[in-house]
Structure formats: structure tokens, C-alpha cells
Amino acid sequence: MFGLFKTDPVKKLQKAYEYKLEQAMQAARNGDMRANASLTEEAEALRAQIDKYKQESEPGT
């Protein structure tokens, strides 16, 4: 019953990941390649966290 209101950290990280990629795309469109590289790096760090959570939650591994 108490798990009903528990948030899923993967969903939150996925949303942040997609937002960072969107920001990186906008920076690239505006010609700001430094910001694009920085935002892409941040997005990849979030992706690594997502993969880590998914790997930990897999049963039997």
C-alpha cells in the first residue's frame, strides 16, 4: 500500500535525459557547439545512471 506513492527513479532520470538531449539539439541548431557538447555529456551521464538502475533491478543478475 505504501509503495503506491513511491516514485520510479528511472522515469525521473529518463525525463531529465530526454530534456538534456533536447537542450543539446537546440544549442547545436543555434551554433553553440560548446554548449551542445556539454549538454550531451550530461545526458550521457544520466543515461549511465539509467542503465545502472535497470541493471540492478533485473531479476537473476
Secondary structure, DSSP 8 states (H G I E B T S, - for coil): -GGGG---HHHHHHHHHHHHHHHHHHHHHTT-HHHHHHHHHHHHHHHHHHHHHHHHHSTT-
